[in-house]
């Protein structure tokens, strides 16, 4: 029975991951997420249902449009797969508990903002406001301990990133600042601080490698959203273990 539930979560995650690609691409552009139908960005051909199967269609079509043979971005199946995997492993990490719906909703936000930031260099307010309301309701019924840790995490996450943006004279985007406020509601103070540390570390490593290989320059804008997402999901699932490990070193 439990195996079937994991299979269900994998399929659900893949389907939602496909939908999150649409949301992450269309909302920043002010487009509807309902119409027009999904289509090839090159030849504009409307896609049939068998061309929209998450992950499978990309593999069957060898990453190309069936009509014009233009390459389909591997970003699409990547986020479908990563959403499916994260949904599937969530019960293994938080159990079949009341925290599971929060984990799935949190993953959903992080996938959407990663797609949006990678493609558009933008984290839309509409997405953040939707999840802000959802997370507030969730934390009212499934609070952190102590209950005010969500408020503190949101305030510190937003305030600290705002100070960094001011100090760097605009080096931090407004979407990133507001995103940390939303993340703080789920993670609390320790979690949001750990997210800042992990996200900044990964961003620095990727940026450093890009500079060394001359793939980017110091003036090249780099989307920070995906790094925040990695830090946030790591903190959510492994934050306590990482903190215990770190303190054991002293």
N, C-alpha and C positions, 0 to 999 in steps of 0.2 A: 504493500500500500504506500509506504513512504517513498519507494522508488518511483511510483507513478506520480506522486506529488512533485518530485524533483523534475521528472520529465515534463509535467505540466508547466512548471515554473520556467523551464528552459524554452519551451515553445512560446509561452506567454511573453517572456523576455525578448525573444527574437522578433515577435510580431510588434510589440511595443517599441522595440529598438528601431524598427523600420518607420513607425509612426513618429518617433522622436527625431529621426532624420528630417522628416517633412517639417515638423514644428521648428526645429533649429534653423532650417534654411528659409522658411517662409515668413515666420513672425518678424524677424529683423527687417525684412523687406516690405513689411506692411501688407503681405498677401494673406488670403484666406487659406486655412489649413484643410478646407473641405473641397474647394474648387480653385482652379481647374483640376482635372484628374492628373495623376502622376504621368509624366511624359519624359521622353528623352530630351535632355537639355540642348542637344545638337540638332536633330532632325524634327523635334517636336511631336513625334509619333506618340499617341496615347498608348500606355502600356496595358497589356492584357493581364488577367489575374495570374496566369502562369509565369509572367515576367516580373511579378511582384512578390514571389515567394521569398521570404527572408533567407538570406545566405545561399539557399539552393539555386535560385535563379542566376545569381552572379557566377556560381560555379558551372552550372549547365551551359550558360552562354559564354563561358570563358572570359568573363569581364568585358563583353562587348555588346553593343546594341544589336538586336536581331535585324533591324532594317538598314541602318547606316554604317554599322560595324565600328563606330567610334568607341573608344575606350570608356568604360564606366569607372568612375572613381572608386578605388578600393575602400575609401572612407565609409561608404554606405554599409557594406557587409561587415566591416570592422566594428562599427558601433552596434549593429544588430547582434553580432557574436558577443561583444563585451557585455551588452545588456543581458543577454541570455545567460552568460556564465555568472555574472554577478547575482542575478535573480536566483540561479540554481544553488549557489554556495551560501547565500544568505541564511537559510535555516541551519546550515552546518555551523555557522558562526554565532548566531544569536538565538538559535533554537526555534521551535514552532511556538513562539511566544508573542506577547502583545507588542514587542519591539519589532517584529517582522514587518508589519505594514509600514512602519516608519522607515525601516531599511529600504524597502522597495520604492517608497516615495522619494527618499533621499537619493537613491541611485538614479531615479528618473530625472530629477532636477540636474544632477551632475552630468548626465549624458547629454541632455538638451543644451545646456550652456556650453559644453565642450564643442558640440557640433556648430553651434552658433558662433562661438568665438573663433574657431578654426577657419570657418568659411567667410565670416563677415567682420571679424575683429570687433564684435559687439555682443554684449549680454543684455537683451531687451528687458526693460522695466516690466512689461506685461507678464513675462515668464516669472520674474522675481516676485511680483505682487501676488500672482496666483499661488505660488508655493509658500510665500510668507503667510497668507491666510490659512492655507492647509496645515502648515507646520505649527502655527499658533494653536489651532483647534486640536491637533494631535497631542501637543505637549500639555494642553489643559487636561486631557483625559489620561495621558500616559506621561506624567511629568518626570523630569530628572530629579535626582536627590542631591541637594535640596531643590525645591521647586523653582526658586529664584535664579538658579544657575543658568537657565535658558535666557533670562533677561540680561544677566551679567555677561554671558557669552556674546549675545547679540550686540550689546552696547560696546564691549571691548573690541569685538571684531570690526564693527563699523568705525568706531572712534580711532583705533590704532591705524587702520588702513587710511583713514582720512588724514591723519597726521603725517603718515609716510608720503601721501600724495602731495601734501603741502610742502613737505621738506624736499621732495624730489622735483618740485615745480611742475607737476602734471605727469610725472613718470608712472603713476598708477591710475588706471582708468576708473571712471565713475561706476561702471558696472561691476568691476572687481570689488570696490568698496562696499556697495550695496549687497553684493553676493555674500561677503563675509558676515554682514549683519544677519542675513537669512540663515547661513550655516550655523551661526552661533546659537540660534534657537534650538537646533537639534543637538549640537555637540557640547554646549556649555563652555565655560571659561577655559578649562584645560584643553578640551578638544579643539577649540578655535585657535588657541595659541600653538598647539602642535600642528595644525593645518597650515598656519602661516609659516612655521619653520620648515616643514617638509616641502610645501609648495615652492617656497623661495629657494630651498636647496636644490630641488630638481630643476627649477627654472634656471638657476645659476650654472648648473652642470651642462644643461642643454645649450644654453647661450654661449658658455665657454667653448664647448666642442664646436659649435657653429662658427665662432670667431676663429678658432684654430684651423678649421678646414676651409675657412673663407666662404662658407655658405651664407653667412650673414655679416653685416657690419654693425658697428655700434649704434648706427642710426636706424637699423632695420627694426620695425615694430614686430614684437613677438607676442602672440596671444597668451595671456597668463591664465586664462580660464581652465584649460586642461590640466595645468600643473596644480591649480587650486583643487580641482576635482580629485586628482590622485592623492593629494595630501588629505583631503576631507574624508575620502572613503577609507584610507589607511587609518586615519584617526578614529573613525567610527567603529571599525571592526577590530583594530589592534591597539588602540590608544592606551588602554590600561596595561596591556602586556609590555608595550614599548616603554612606558613610563616606569614600570617596575624594573625592567631590565636596565634602564638608564640609571636609576637610583641605586641598583645593586653594584654598580661600578665604583661607588664611593664608600 
